[in-house]
Amino acid sequence: MEIGNEVHSFLGGDISHPDIDKIHLELKRIRLQMKAMDDIAEIVSPEIQVLAETDL
């Protein structure tokens, strides 16, 4: 992963990075944001399909 001009490497289960807590927090935030977007898509998608069918 490149952040700014620094390259950071991670291995599964590696907790040696000095900012591991911040990294885990950011990964959790990204995961929750992706889940929220998926949940919204599930709600909105059927409505969009109904609107598209009524325009025919």
C-alpha distance matrix in Angstrom:
0.0 3.8 6.5 9.9 10.4 8.4 5.7 5.2 6.2 8.1 11.4 13.7 16.1 14.4 15.7 15.7 13.1 15.5 14.1 14.0 16.5 14.7 11.6 14.2 16.1 13.4 12.7 16.5 17.0 14.8 16.8 20.0 19.5 18.9 22.0 24.0 23.3 24.4 27.5 28.4 28.2 30.5 32.9 32.9 32.8 36.4 37.7 36.3 37.9 41.2 41.2 40.5 43.4 45.8 45.2 46.5
3.8 0.0 3.8 6.4 6.7 5.6 4.3 6.1 8.7 11.3 14.8 17.3 19.4 17.4 18.1 17.6 14.6 16.3 14.9 15.7 18.1 15.8 13.3 16.4 17.7 14.8 15.0 18.7 18.5 16.6 19.1 22.0 21.0 20.8 24.2 25.7 24.8 26.4 29.4 29.9 29.7 32.4 34.6 34.3 34.3 38.0 39.0 37.4 39.2 42.5 42.1 41.5 44.6 46.7 45.9 47.4
6.5 3.8 0.0 3.8 6.0 5.4 6.3 7.5 10.8 13.0 16.7 19.0 20.5 18.3 18.3 17.7 14.2 15.1 13.2 14.8 16.6 13.8 12.1 15.6 16.2 13.3 14.4 17.9 17.2 15.8 18.8 21.2 20.1 20.6 23.9 25.0 24.4 26.4 29.1 29.4 29.7 32.5 34.3 34.0 34.5 38.2 38.9 37.4 39.5 42.6 42.1 41.7 44.9 46.8 46.0 47.8
9.9 6.4 3.8 0.0 3.8 5.6 8.1 10.3 13.9 16.4 20.2 22.6 24.0 21.7 21.5 20.5 16.9 17.2 15.6 17.7 19.4 16.4 15.3 18.9 19.1 16.2 17.7 21.1 20.0 18.7 22.0 24.1 22.6 23.4 26.8 27.6 26.7 29.0 31.7 31.6 31.9 34.9 36.6 35.9 36.5 40.3 40.7 39.1 41.4 44.4 43.6 43.2 46.5 48.3 47.2 49.1
10.4 6.7 6.0 3.8 0.0 3.8 6.8 9.9 13.3 16.5 20.1 23.0 24.6 21.9 22.0 20.6 17.2 17.8 17.0 19.1 21.3 18.7 17.4 21.0 21.8 19.1 20.3 23.8 23.1 21.7 24.7 27.2 25.9 26.3 29.7 30.7 29.8 31.9 34.7 34.8 34.9 37.8 39.7 39.0 39.4 43.2 43.8 42.0 44.1 47.3 46.5 45.9 49.2 51.1 50.0 51.7
8.4 5.6 5.4 5.6 3.8 0.0 3.8 6.4 10.0 13.2 16.8 19.8 21.2 18.3 18.5 16.8 13.6 14.6 14.1 16.0 18.6 16.5 14.9 18.5 19.7 17.4 18.4 22.0 21.8 20.7 23.4 26.0 25.2 25.6 28.8 30.1 29.6 31.3 34.1 34.6 34.8 37.5 39.5 39.2 39.5 43.2 44.1 42.6 44.5 47.7 47.2 46.7 49.8 51.9 51.0 52.6
5.7 4.3 6.3 8.1 6.8 3.8 0.0 3.8 6.7 10.1 13.6 16.7 18.5 15.9 16.7 15.4 12.6 14.5 14.1 15.2 18.2 16.5 14.2 17.4 19.2 16.9 17.1 20.9 21.2 19.7 21.9 24.9 24.4 24.3 27.4 29.1 28.5 29.9 32.9 33.6 33.6 36.0 38.3 38.2 38.2 41.9 43.0 41.5 43.2 46.5 46.3 45.6 48.6 50.9 50.1 51.5
5.2 6.1 7.5 10.3 9.9 6.4 3.8 0.0 3.8 6.7 10.4 13.4 14.9 12.2 12.9 11.9 9.2 11.6 11.3 11.7 15.0 13.7 11.2 14.2 16.4 14.6 14.5 18.2 19.1 17.8 19.7 22.8 22.8 22.7 25.5 27.5 27.3 28.5 31.2 32.4 32.5 34.7 37.0 37.3 37.4 40.9 42.2 41.0 42.7 45.9 45.9 45.4 48.3 50.6 50.1 51.5
6.2 8.7 10.8 13.9 13.3 10.0 6.7 3.8 0.0 3.8 6.9 10.3 12.2 9.8 11.6 11.0 9.4 12.7 12.7 12.1 15.6 15.1 12.0 14.3 17.2 15.7 14.7 18.3 19.8 18.4 19.6 22.9 23.3 22.8 25.3 27.7 27.6 28.2 31.1 32.6 32.5 34.4 37.0 37.4 37.3 40.7 42.3 41.2 42.5 45.8 46.1 45.5 48.2 50.7 50.3 51.6
8.1 11.3 13.0 16.4 16.5 13.2 10.1 6.7 3.8 0.0 3.8 6.7 8.5 6.6 8.8 9.3 8.5 12.1 11.9 10.2 13.6 13.8 10.5 11.8 15.2 14.3 12.7 16.0 18.1 16.9 17.4 20.8 21.8 21.2 23.2 25.9 26.2 26.5 29.1 31.0 31.1 32.6 35.2 36.1 35.9 39.1 40.9 40.1 41.4 44.6 45.2 44.7 47.2 49.7 49.7 50.9
11.4 14.8 16.7 20.2 20.1 16.8 13.6 10.4 6.9 3.8 0.0 3.8 6.2 5.3 8.8 9.9 10.4 14.2 14.4 12.0 15.1 16.1 12.8 13.2 16.8 16.5 14.3 17.0 19.7 18.5 18.3 21.8 23.2 22.2 23.8 26.9 27.3 27.1 29.7 31.9 31.8 32.9 35.8 36.9 36.6 39.6 41.6 41.0 42.0 45.2 46.0 45.5 47.8 50.5 50.6 51.7
13.7 17.3 19.0 22.6 23.0 19.8 16.7 13.4 10.3 6.7 3.8 0.0 3.8 5.5 8.8 11.2 12.1 15.6 15.4 12.2 14.7 16.1 12.9 12.2 15.9 16.0 13.3 15.4 18.5 17.5 16.6 20.0 21.8 20.7 21.8 25.0 25.7 25.3 27.5 30.1 30.1 30.9 33.7 35.2 34.8 37.6 39.9 39.5 40.3 43.4 44.5 44.2 46.2 48.9 49.3 50.4
16.1 19.4 20.5 24.0 24.6 21.2 18.5 14.9 12.2 8.5 6.2 3.8 0.0 3.8 6.2 9.2 10.9 14.1 14.2 10.7 12.9 15.1 12.6 11.4 15.1 16.1 13.8 15.3 18.7 18.5 17.5 20.5 22.7 22.2 22.8 25.9 27.2 26.8 28.7 31.4 31.8 32.4 35.0 36.7 36.7 39.3 41.5 41.4 42.4 45.3 46.5 46.3 48.4 51.0 51.5 52.7
14.4 17.4 18.3 21.7 21.9 18.3 15.9 12.2 9.8 6.6 5.3 5.5 3.8 0.0 3.8 5.7 7.6 11.0 11.7 8.8 11.9 13.9 11.5 11.4 15.1 15.8 14.3 16.3 19.3 19.2 19.0 21.9 23.8 23.6 24.7 27.6 28.6 28.7 30.7 33.1 33.6 34.6 37.1 38.5 38.6 41.5 43.5 43.2 44.4 47.3 48.2 48.1 50.4 52.9 53.2 54.5
15.7 18.1 18.3 21.5 22.0 18.5 16.7 12.9 11.6 8.8 8.8 8.8 6.2 3.8 0.0 3.8 5.7 8.2 9.0 6.1 8.9 11.4 9.9 9.8 13.2 14.6 13.8 15.5 18.3 18.9 19.0 21.4 23.5 23.8 24.9 27.4 28.8 29.2 30.9 33.2 34.1 35.1 37.4 38.9 39.3 42.2 43.9 43.8 45.3 48.1 48.9 49.0 51.3 53.6 54.0 55.6
15.7 17.6 17.7 20.5 20.6 16.8 15.4 11.9 11.0 9.3 9.9 11.2 9.2 5.7 3.8 0.0 3.8 6.3 8.6 7.2 10.5 12.6 11.5 12.4 15.5 16.5 16.3 18.4 20.8 21.3 21.9 24.3 26.1 26.5 27.9 30.3 31.5 32.2 34.0 36.1 36.9 38.2 40.4 41.7 42.2 45.2 46.8 46.5 48.0 50.9 51.5 51.6 54.1 56.4 56.6 58.1
13.1 14.6 14.2 16.9 17.2 13.6 12.6 9.2 9.4 8.5 10.4 12.1 10.9 7.6 5.7 3.8 0.0 3.8 5.5 5.3 8.9 9.9 8.8 10.8 13.5 14.0 14.3 16.7 18.6 19.0 20.2 22.6 23.9 24.6 26.4 28.4 29.5 30.5 32.5 34.2 35.1 36.7 38.8 39.8 40.4 43.6 44.9 44.5 46.2 49.1 49.5 49.6 52.2 54.4 54.4 56.1
15.5 16.3 15.1 17.2 17.8 14.6 14.5 11.6 12.7 12.1 14.2 15.6 14.1 11.0 8.2 6.3 3.8 0.0 3.8 5.7 8.2 9.1 9.5 11.7 13.5 14.3 15.6 17.6 19.0 20.1 21.6 23.5 24.7 26.0 27.7 29.3 30.6 32.0 33.7 35.2 36.5 38.1 39.9 40.9 41.9 45.0 46.1 45.8 47.8 50.5 50.8 51.0 53.8 55.7 55.8 57.7
14.1 14.9 13.2 15.6 17.0 14.1 14.1 11.3 12.7 11.9 14.4 15.4 14.2 11.7 9.0 8.6 5.5 3.8 0.0 3.8 5.5 5.3 6.2 8.7 10.0 10.7 12.3 14.3 15.4 16.6 18.4 20.1 21.2 22.6 24.4 25.8 27.1 28.7 30.3 31.7 33.0 34.8 36.4 37.4 38.5 41.6 42.6 42.3 44.4 47.1 47.2 47.6 50.4 52.3 52.3 54.3
14.0 15.7 14.8 17.7 19.1 16.0 15.2 11.7 12.1 10.2 12.0 12.2 10.7 8.8 6.1 7.2 5.3 5.7 3.8 0.0 3.8 5.5 4.9 6.1 8.5 9.8 10.4 12.2 14.1 15.2 16.2 18.2 19.8 20.9 22.3 24.1 25.6 26.8 28.3 30.1 31.4 32.8 34.6 35.9 36.8 39.8 41.1 40.9 42.8 45.5 45.9 46.3 48.9 50.9 51.1 53.0
16.5 18.1 16.6 19.4 21.3 18.6 18.2 15.0 15.6 13.6 15.1 14.7 12.9 11.9 8.9 10.5 8.9 8.2 5.5 3.8 0.0 3.8 5.4 5.2 6.1 8.6 9.9 10.6 12.3 14.3 15.3 16.5 18.3 20.0 21.0 22.5 24.4 25.7 26.8 28.5 30.2 31.6 33.1 34.5 35.7 38.6 39.7 39.8 41.9 44.3 44.7 45.4 48.0 49.8 50.2 52.2
14.7 15.8 13.8 16.4 18.7 16.5 16.5 13.7 15.1 13.8 16.1 16.1 15.1 13.9 11.4 12.6 9.9 9.1 5.3 5.5 3.8 0.0 3.8 5.5 5.0 6.1 8.6 9.8 10.4 12.3 14.1 15.3 16.4 18.3 19.9 20.9 22.5 24.3 25.6 26.9 28.5 30.3 31.6 32.7 34.0 37.1 37.9 37.8 40.1 42.5 42.7 43.3 46.1 47.8 48.0 50.1
11.6 13.3 12.1 15.3 17.4 14.9 14.2 11.2 12.0 10.5 12.8 12.9 12.6 11.5 9.9 11.5 8.8 9.5 6.2 4.9 5.4 3.8 0.0 3.8 5.4 5.1 6.2 8.6 9.8 10.6 12.2 14.2 15.3 16.5 18.3 19.9 21.1 22.5 24.2 25.7 26.9 28.7 30.4 31.4 32.4 35.5 36.6 36.3 38.3 41.0 41.3 41.6 44.4 46.3 46.4 48.4
14.2 16.4 15.6 18.9 21.0 18.5 17.4 14.2 14.3 11.8 13.2 12.2 11.4 11.4 9.8 12.4 10.8 11.7 8.7 6.1 5.2 5.5 3.8 0.0 3.8 5.5 5.1 6.1 8.6 9.9 10.4 12.2 14.1 15.2 16.3 18.2 19.9 20.9 22.3 24.2 25.6 26.9 28.6 30.0 31.0 33.9 35.2 35.3 37.1 39.7 40.3 40.8 43.3 45.2 45.7 47.5
16.1 17.7 16.2 19.1 21.8 19.7 19.2 16.4 17.2 15.2 16.8 15.9 15.1 15.1 13.2 15.5 13.5 13.5 10.0 8.5 6.1 5.0 5.4 3.8 0.0 3.8 5.5 5.1 6.2 8.7 9.8 10.5 12.3 14.2 15.3 16.4 18.4 19.9 20.9 22.5 24.3 25.8 27.1 28.4 29.8 32.7 33.6 33.8 36.0 38.3 38.7 39.5 42.1 43.7 44.2 46.3
13.4 14.8 13.3 16.2 19.1 17.4 16.9 14.6 15.7 14.3 16.5 16.0 16.1 15.8 14.6 16.5 14.0 14.3 10.7 9.8 8.6 6.1 5.1 5.5 3.8 0.0 3.8 5.4 5.0 6.2 8.6 9.9 10.5 12.3 14.2 15.2 16.5 18.3 19.8 21.0 22.5 24.4 25.8 26.7 28.0 31.1 32.0 31.8 34.0 36.5 36.7 37.2 40.0 41.7 41.9 44.0
12.7 15.0 14.4 17.7 20.3 18.4 17.1 14.5 14.7 12.7 14.3 13.3 13.8 14.3 13.8 16.3 14.3 15.6 12.3 10.4 9.9 8.6 6.2 5.1 5.5 3.8 0.0 3.8 5.4 5.1 6.1 8.6 9.8 10.5 12.2 14.2 15.3 16.4 18.2 19.9 21.0 22.6 24.5 25.6 26.4 29.5 30.8 30.6 32.4 35.1 35.6 35.9 38.5 40.5 40.8 42.7
16.5 18.7 17.9 21.1 23.8 22.0 20.9 18.2 18.3 16.0 17.0 15.4 15.3 16.3 15.5 18.4 16.7 17.6 14.3 12.2 10.6 9.8 8.6 6.1 5.1 5.4 3.8 0.0 3.8 5.4 5.0 6.1 8.5 9.8 10.5 12.2 14.2 15.2 16.3 18.2 19.8 21.0 22.6 24.1 25.3 28.1 29.3 29.6 31.5 33.9 34.5 35.2 37.6 39.5 40.1 42.1
17.0 18.5 17.2 20.0 23.1 21.8 21.2 19.1 19.8 18.1 19.7 18.5 18.7 19.3 18.3 20.8 18.6 19.0 15.4 14.1 12.3 10.4 9.8 8.6 6.2 5.0 5.4 3.8 0.0 3.8 5.5 5.2 6.1 8.6 9.9 10.5 12.3 14.2 15.2 16.4 18.3 20.0 21.2 22.3 23.8 26.8 27.6 27.7 29.9 32.2 32.5 33.4 36.0 37.6 38.0 40.2
14.8 16.6 15.8 18.7 21.7 20.7 19.7 17.8 18.4 16.9 18.5 17.5 18.5 19.2 18.9 21.3 19.0 20.1 16.6 15.2 14.3 12.3 10.6 9.9 8.7 6.2 5.1 5.4 3.8 0.0 3.8 5.5 5.1 6.1 8.6 9.8 10.5 12.3 14.2 15.3 16.4 18.4 20.1 20.9 21.9 25.1 26.1 25.8 27.9 30.5 30.7 31.2 33.9 35.7 36.0 38.0
16.8 19.1 18.8 22.0 24.7 23.4 21.9 19.7 19.6 17.4 18.3 16.6 17.5 19.0 19.0 21.9 20.2 21.6 18.4 16.2 15.3 14.1 12.2 10.4 9.8 8.6 6.1 5.0 5.5 3.8 0.0 3.8 5.5 5.1 6.2 8.6 9.9 10.5 12.2 14.2 15.3 16.6 18.6 19.9 20.7 23.6 25.0 25.1 26.8 29.4 30.1 30.6 32.9 35.0 35.5 37.3
20.0 22.0 21.2 24.1 27.2 26.0 24.9 22.8 22.9 20.8 21.8 20.0 20.5 21.9 21.4 24.3 22.6 23.5 20.1 18.2 16.5 15.3 14.2 12.2 10.5 9.9 8.6 6.1 5.2 5.5 3.8 0.0 3.8 5.4 5.0 6.1 8.6 9.8 10.4 12.2 14.1 15.3 16.6 18.2 19.5 22.3 23.3 23.8 25.8 28.0 28.6 29.6 31.9 33.6 34.4 36.5
19.5 21.0 20.1 22.6 25.9 25.2 24.4 22.8 23.3 21.8 23.2 21.8 22.7 23.8 23.5 26.1 23.9 24.7 21.2 19.8 18.3 16.4 15.3 14.1 12.3 10.5 9.8 8.5 6.1 5.1 5.5 3.8 0.0 3.8 5.4 5.1 6.2 8.6 9.8 10.5 12.3 14.3 15.5 16.3 17.8 20.8 21.5 21.6 23.9 26.2 26.4 27.3 29.9 31.5 31.9 34.1
18.9 20.8 20.6 23.4 26.3 25.6 24.3 22.7 22.8 21.2 22.2 20.7 22.2 23.6 23.8 26.5 24.6 26.0 22.6 20.9 20.0 18.3 16.5 15.2 14.2 12.3 10.5 9.8 8.6 6.1 5.1 5.4 3.8 0.0 3.8 5.4 5.1 6.2 8.6 9.9 10.5 12.4 14.4 15.2 15.9 19.1 20.3 20.1 21.9 24.6 25.1 25.5 28.0 30.0 30.5 32.3
22.0 24.2 23.9 26.8 29.7 28.8 27.4 25.5 25.3 23.2 23.8 21.8 22.8 24.7 24.9 27.9 26.4 27.7 24.4 22.3 21.0 19.9 18.3 16.3 15.3 14.2 12.2 10.5 9.9 8.6 6.2 5.0 5.4 3.8 0.0 3.8 5.4 5.0 6.1 8.6 9.8 10.6 12.5 14.2 15.0 17.7 19.2 19.6 21.3 23.6 24.6 25.3 27.4 29.4 30.3 32.1
24.0 25.7 25.0 27.6 30.7 30.1 29.1 27.5 27.7 25.9 26.9 25.0 25.9 27.6 27.4 30.3 28.4 29.3 25.8 24.1 22.5 20.9 19.9 18.2 16.4 15.2 14.2 12.2 10.5 9.8 8.6 6.1 5.1 5.4 3.8 0.0 3.8 5.4 5.0 6.1 8.6 9.9 10.7 12.1 13.9 16.5 17.3 17.9 20.1 22.1 22.7 23.9 26.2 27.7 28.6 30.8
23.3 24.8 24.4 26.7 29.8 29.6 28.5 27.3 27.6 26.2 27.3 25.7 27.2 28.6 28.8 31.5 29.5 30.6 27.1 25.6 24.4 22.5 21.1 19.9 18.4 16.5 15.3 14.2 12.3 10.5 9.9 8.6 6.2 5.1 5.4 3.8 0.0 3.8 5.4 5.1 6.1 8.7 10.0 10.3 11.6 14.8 15.5 15.5 17.7 20.0 20.4 21.1 23.7 25.4 25.9 28.0
24.4 26.4 26.4 29.0 31.9 31.3 29.9 28.5 28.2 26.5 27.1 25.3 26.8 28.7 29.2 32.2 30.5 32.0 28.7 26.8 25.7 24.3 22.5 20.9 19.9 18.3 16.4 15.2 14.2 12.3 10.5 9.8 8.6 6.2 5.0 5.4 3.8 0.0 3.8 5.4 5.0 6.3 8.8 9.9 10.2 13.1 14.7 14.9 16.3 18.9 19.9 20.4 22.5 24.6 25.5 27.2
27.5 29.4 29.1 31.7 34.7 34.1 32.9 31.2 31.1 29.1 29.7 27.5 28.7 30.7 30.9 34.0 32.5 33.7 30.3 28.3 26.8 25.6 24.2 22.3 20.9 19.8 18.2 16.3 15.2 14.2 12.2 10.4 9.8 8.6 6.1 5.0 5.4 3.8 0.0 3.8 5.4 5.2 6.5 8.7 10.0 12.1 13.5 14.6 16.2 18.0 19.2 20.4 22.3 24.0 25.3 27.2
28.4 29.9 29.4 31.6 34.8 34.6 33.6 32.4 32.6 31.0 31.9 30.1 31.4 33.1 33.2 36.1 34.2 35.2 31.7 30.1 28.5 26.9 25.7 24.2 22.5 21.0 19.9 18.2 16.4 15.3 14.2 12.2 10.5 9.9 8.6 6.1 5.1 5.4 3.8 0.0 3.8 5.4 5.1 6.0 8.2 10.7 11.2 12.0 14.3 16.0 16.6 18.0 20.2 21.6 22.6 24.9
28.2 29.7 29.7 31.9 34.9 34.8 33.6 32.5 32.5 31.1 31.8 30.1 31.8 33.6 34.1 36.9 35.1 36.5 33.0 31.4 30.2 28.5 26.9 25.6 24.3 22.5 21.0 19.8 18.3 16.4 15.3 14.1 12.3 10.5 9.8 8.6 6.1 5.0 5.4 3.8 0.0 3.8 5.4 5.1 5.5 8.7 9.9 9.9 11.7 14.1 14.9 15.6 17.8 19.7 20.5 22.4
30.5 32.4 32.5 34.9 37.8 37.5 36.0 34.7 34.4 32.6 32.9 30.9 32.4 34.6 35.1 38.2 36.7 38.1 34.8 32.8 31.6 30.3 28.7 26.9 25.8 24.4 22.6 21.0 20.0 18.4 16.6 15.3 14.3 12.4 10.6 9.9 8.7 6.3 5.2 5.4 3.8 0.0 3.8 5.7 5.5 7.2 9.4 10.5 11.4 13.4 15.0 16.0 17.5 19.4 21.0 22.6
32.9 34.6 34.3 36.6 39.7 39.5 38.3 37.0 37.0 35.2 35.8 33.7 35.0 37.1 37.4 40.4 38.8 39.9 36.4 34.6 33.1 31.6 30.4 28.6 27.1 25.8 24.5 22.6 21.2 20.1 18.6 16.6 15.5 14.4 12.5 10.7 10.0 8.8 6.5 5.1 5.4 3.8 0.0 3.8 5.8 6.6 7.4 9.4 11.0 12.1 13.5 15.3 16.8 18.1 19.8 21.9
32.9 34.3 34.0 35.9 39.0 39.2 38.2 37.3 37.4 36.1 36.9 35.2 36.7 38.5 38.9 41.7 39.8 40.9 37.4 35.9 34.5 32.7 31.4 30.0 28.4 26.7 25.6 24.1 22.3 20.9 19.9 18.2 16.3 15.2 14.2 12.1 10.3 9.9 8.7 6.0 5.1 5.7 3.8 0.0 3.8 5.7 5.3 6.2 8.8 10.1 10.7 12.3 14.4 15.6 16.8 19.1
32.8 34.3 34.5 36.5 39.4 39.5 38.2 37.4 37.3 35.9 36.6 34.8 36.7 38.6 39.3 42.2 40.4 41.9 38.5 36.8 35.7 34.0 32.4 31.0 29.8 28.0 26.4 25.3 23.8 21.9 20.7 19.5 17.8 15.9 15.0 13.9 11.6 10.2 10.0 8.2 5.5 5.5 5.8 3.8 0.0 3.8 5.4 5.1 6.3 8.8 9.9 10.5 12.4 14.4 15.6 17.3
36.4 38.0 38.2 40.3 43.2 43.2 41.9 40.9 40.7 39.1 39.6 37.6 39.3 41.5 42.2 45.2 43.6 45.0 41.6 39.8 38.6 37.1 35.5 33.9 32.7 31.1 29.5 28.1 26.8 25.1 23.6 22.3 20.8 19.1 17.7 16.5 14.8 13.1 12.1 10.7 8.7 7.2 6.6 5.7 3.8 0.0 3.8 5.4 5.0 6.2 8.7 9.8 10.6 12.5 14.5 15.9
37.7 39.0 38.9 40.7 43.8 44.1 43.0 42.2 42.3 40.9 41.6 39.9 41.5 43.5 43.9 46.8 44.9 46.1 42.6 41.1 39.7 37.9 36.6 35.2 33.6 32.0 30.8 29.3 27.6 26.1 25.0 23.3 21.5 20.3 19.2 17.3 15.5 14.7 13.5 11.2 9.9 9.4 7.4 5.3 5.4 3.8 0.0 3.8 5.4 5.1 6.2 8.6 9.9 10.7 12.6 14.8
36.3 37.4 37.4 39.1 42.0 42.6 41.5 41.0 41.2 40.1 41.0 39.5 41.4 43.2 43.8 46.5 44.5 45.8 42.3 40.9 39.8 37.8 36.3 35.3 33.8 31.8 30.6 29.6 27.7 25.8 25.1 23.8 21.6 20.1 19.6 17.9 15.5 14.9 14.6 12.0 9.9 10.5 9.4 6.2 5.1 5.4 3.8 0.0 3.8 5.4 5.1 6.1 8.6 9.9 10.7 13.0
37.9 39.2 39.5 41.4 44.1 44.5 43.2 42.7 42.5 41.4 42.0 40.3 42.4 44.4 45.3 48.0 46.2 47.8 44.4 42.8 41.9 40.1 38.3 37.1 36.0 34.0 32.4 31.5 29.9 27.9 26.8 25.8 23.9 21.9 21.3 20.1 17.7 16.3 16.2 14.3 11.7 11.4 11.0 8.8 6.3 5.0 5.4 3.8 0.0 3.8 5.4 5.0 6.2 8.7 10.0 11.2
41.2 42.5 42.6 44.4 47.3 47.7 46.5 45.9 45.8 44.6 45.2 43.4 45.3 47.3 48.1 50.9 49.1 50.5 47.1 45.5 44.3 42.5 41.0 39.7 38.3 36.5 35.1 33.9 32.2 30.5 29.4 28.0 26.2 24.6 23.6 22.1 20.0 18.9 18.0 16.0 14.1 13.4 12.1 10.1 8.8 6.2 5.1 5.4 3.8 0.0 3.8 5.4 5.1 6.3 8.8 10.3
41.2 42.1 42.1 43.6 46.5 47.2 46.3 45.9 46.1 45.2 46.0 44.5 46.5 48.2 48.9 51.5 49.5 50.8 47.2 45.9 44.7 42.7 41.3 40.3 38.7 36.7 35.6 34.5 32.5 30.7 30.1 28.6 26.4 25.1 24.6 22.7 20.4 19.9 19.2 16.6 14.9 15.0 13.5 10.7 9.9 8.7 6.2 5.1 5.4 3.8 0.0 3.8 5.4 5.2 6.4 9.1
40.5 41.5 41.7 43.2 45.9 46.7 45.6 45.4 45.5 44.7 45.5 44.2 46.3 48.1 49.0 51.6 49.6 51.0 47.6 46.3 45.4 43.3 41.6 40.8 39.5 37.2 35.9 35.2 33.4 31.2 30.6 29.6 27.3 25.5 25.3 23.9 21.1 20.4 20.4 18.0 15.6 16.0 15.3 12.3 10.5 9.8 8.6 6.1 5.0 5.4 3.8 0.0 3.8 5.5 5.3 6.9
43.4 44.6 44.9 46.5 49.2 49.8 48.6 48.3 48.2 47.2 47.8 46.2 48.4 50.4 51.3 54.1 52.2 53.8 50.4 48.9 48.0 46.1 44.4 43.3 42.1 40.0 38.5 37.6 36.0 33.9 32.9 31.9 29.9 28.0 27.4 26.2 23.7 22.5 22.3 20.2 17.8 17.5 16.8 14.4 12.4 10.6 9.9 8.6 6.2 5.1 5.4 3.8 0.0 3.8 5.4 5.5
45.8 46.7 46.8 48.3 51.1 51.9 50.9 50.6 50.7 49.7 50.5 48.9 51.0 52.9 53.6 56.4 54.4 55.7 52.3 50.9 49.8 47.8 46.3 45.2 43.7 41.7 40.5 39.5 37.6 35.7 35.0 33.6 31.5 30.0 29.4 27.7 25.4 24.6 24.0 21.6 19.7 19.4 18.1 15.6 14.4 12.5 10.7 9.9 8.7 6.3 5.2 5.5 3.8 0.0 3.8 5.4
45.2 45.9 46.0 47.2 50.0 51.0 50.1 50.1 50.3 49.7 50.6 49.3 51.5 53.2 54.0 56.6 54.4 55.8 52.3 51.1 50.2 48.0 46.4 45.7 44.2 41.9 40.8 40.1 38.0 36.0 35.5 34.4 31.9 30.5 30.3 28.6 25.9 25.5 25.3 22.6 20.5 21.0 19.8 16.8 15.6 14.5 12.6 10.7 10.0 8.8 6.4 5.3 5.4 3.8 0.0 3.8
46.5 47.4 47.8 49.1 51.7 52.6 51.5 51.5 51.6 50.9 51.7 50.4 52.7 54.5 55.6 58.1 56.1 57.7 54.3 53.0 52.2 50.1 48.4 47.5 46.3 44.0 42.7 42.1 40.2 38.0 37.3 36.5 34.1 32.3 32.1 30.8 28.0 27.2 27.2 24.9 22.4 22.6 21.9 19.1 17.3 15.9 14.8 13.0 11.2 10.3 9.1 6.9 5.5 5.4 3.8 0.0
